[in-house]
Amino acid sequence: GSSLRIYMYQLQKYSHMLKPLLKCSQKMSQCSASVHIHRWLQSGTCLTKNPEEADLFYFPAYEACYNETACPGFDTDTERCYPHDFNPEELPYFQRKMGQDHVFVFGCNLLPFM
Protein backbone atom coordinates (compact mmCIF):
# COMPACT_ATOMS: atom_id res chain seq x y z
CA GLY A 1 0.00 0.00 0.00
CA SER A 2 0.86 3.63 -0.28
CA SER A 3 1.65 6.00 2.55
CA LEU A 4 -0.37 8.69 0.73
CA ARG A 5 -3.51 9.59 2.69
CA ILE A 6 -6.52 11.17 0.97
CA TYR A 7 -9.55 12.61 2.71
CA MET A 8 -12.69 12.48 0.55
CA TYR A 9 -15.27 15.18 1.19
CA GLN A 10 -18.83 13.96 1.71
CA LEU A 11 -20.86 17.14 1.94
CA GLN A 12 -24.64 16.85 1.95
CA LYS A 13 -25.02 20.21 0.17
CA TYR A 14 -23.34 18.78 -2.97
CA SER A 15 -24.46 15.14 -2.78
CA HIS A 16 -26.74 15.67 -5.80
CA MET A 17 -23.59 16.07 -7.93
CA LEU A 18 -22.84 12.34 -7.43
CA LYS A 19 -26.21 10.84 -8.33
CA PRO A 20 -26.45 10.56 -12.15
CA LEU A 21 -23.90 7.76 -12.21
CA LEU A 22 -25.04 4.79 -14.27
CA LYS A 23 -26.10 6.51 -17.47
CA CYS A 24 -22.99 8.64 -17.61
CA SER A 25 -20.26 6.25 -16.54
CA GLN A 26 -21.22 3.70 -19.17
CA LYS A 27 -21.18 5.96 -22.22
CA MET A 28 -19.25 9.20 -21.91
CA SER A 29 -15.56 8.15 -22.32
CA GLN A 30 -13.21 10.75 -20.80
CA CYS A 31 -16.12 12.78 -19.48
CA SER A 32 -16.76 10.06 -16.95
CA ALA A 33 -13.21 10.25 -15.57
CA SER A 34 -14.55 11.77 -12.35
CA VAL A 35 -16.74 8.69 -11.79
CA HIS A 36 -13.90 6.24 -12.39
CA ILE A 37 -11.39 8.12 -10.23
CA HIS A 38 -13.92 8.31 -7.39
CA ARG A 39 -14.62 4.57 -7.62
CA TRP A 40 -10.91 3.77 -7.83
CA LEU A 41 -10.15 5.79 -4.70
CA GLN A 42 -13.02 4.13 -2.83
CA SER A 43 -11.65 0.68 -3.65
CA GLY A 44 -8.10 1.50 -2.52
CA THR A 45 -6.34 1.82 0.79
CA CYS A 46 -5.24 5.46 0.67
CA LEU A 47 -8.49 7.01 1.97
CA THR A 48 -8.63 8.28 5.52
CA LYS A 49 -11.61 9.38 7.56
CA ASN A 50 -9.35 11.62 9.63
CA PRO A 51 -8.69 14.92 7.81
CA GLU A 52 -5.81 15.71 10.15
CA GLU A 53 -3.73 12.87 8.70
CA ALA A 54 -4.59 13.63 5.05
CA ASP A 55 -1.96 14.60 2.49
CA LEU A 56 -4.62 15.46 -0.09
CA PHE A 57 -8.30 16.36 -0.06
CA TYR A 58 -10.55 15.09 -2.86
CA PHE A 59 -13.85 16.76 -3.74
CA PRO A 60 -15.92 14.25 -5.77
CA ALA A 61 -18.41 15.73 -8.23
CA TYR A 62 -19.54 14.22 -11.51
CA GLU A 63 -19.80 17.53 -13.32
CA ALA A 64 -20.20 16.18 -16.86
CA CYS A 65 -22.55 13.39 -15.75
CA TYR A 66 -24.68 15.78 -13.75
CA ASN A 67 -25.02 18.23 -16.62
CA GLU A 68 -25.88 15.57 -19.20
CA THR A 69 -28.41 13.65 -17.14
CA ALA A 70 -29.93 16.23 -14.81
CA CYS A 71 -29.71 19.48 -16.70
CA PRO A 72 -32.26 20.42 -19.36
CA GLY A 73 -30.60 22.40 -22.13
CA PHE A 74 -27.17 20.84 -21.53
CA ASP A 75 -26.20 21.13 -25.18
CA THR A 76 -26.72 24.90 -25.20
CA ASP A 77 -25.73 26.02 -21.71
CA THR A 78 -22.98 23.96 -20.06
CA GLU A 79 -22.80 26.00 -16.84
CA ARG A 80 -26.51 26.07 -16.21
CA CYS A 81 -26.76 23.32 -13.61
CA TYR A 82 -23.59 23.93 -11.67
CA PRO A 83 -24.10 25.13 -8.11
CA HIS A 84 -23.22 28.76 -8.72
CA ASP A 85 -22.85 29.39 -5.02
CA PHE A 86 -19.99 26.86 -4.76
CA ASN A 87 -16.96 28.47 -3.21
CA PRO A 88 -14.01 26.12 -2.61
CA GLU A 89 -12.80 28.36 0.20
CA GLU A 90 -15.88 27.23 2.16
CA LEU A 91 -14.62 23.63 2.20
CA PRO A 92 -13.63 22.90 5.79
CA TYR A 93 -9.94 22.16 5.09
CA PHE A 94 -9.32 24.35 2.04
CA GLN A 95 -7.63 27.14 3.98
CA ARG A 96 -5.19 24.75 5.63
CA LYS A 97 -2.80 25.12 2.66
CA MET A 98 -4.73 27.65 0.59
CA GLY A 99 -6.21 24.80 -1.50
CA GLN A 100 -2.85 23.49 -2.70
CA ASP A 101 -3.62 20.08 -1.21
CA HIS A 102 -7.10 19.85 -2.79
CA VAL A 103 -7.98 17.78 -5.85
CA PHE A 104 -10.88 18.49 -8.21
CA VAL A 105 -11.44 16.34 -11.32
CA PHE A 106 -13.02 17.94 -14.38
CA GLY A 107 -13.37 15.35 -17.14
CA CYS A 108 -15.09 17.66 -19.60
CA ASN A 109 -16.23 20.88 -17.99
CA LEU A 110 -14.51 23.41 -15.82
CA LEU A 111 -16.59 24.78 -12.98
CA PRO A 112 -17.13 28.54 -13.04
CA PHE A 113 -15.17 29.12 -9.82
CA MET A 114 -11.87 28.35 -11.54
Secondary structure, DSSP 8 states (H G I E B T S, - for coil): --S--EEE---GGGGGGG--HHHHHTT-GGGGHHHHHHHHHHHSS-EES-GGG-SEEEE---HHHHHHHH-TTTTT-TTTTS-TT--GGGSTTGGGGTTTTEEE--SS---TT-
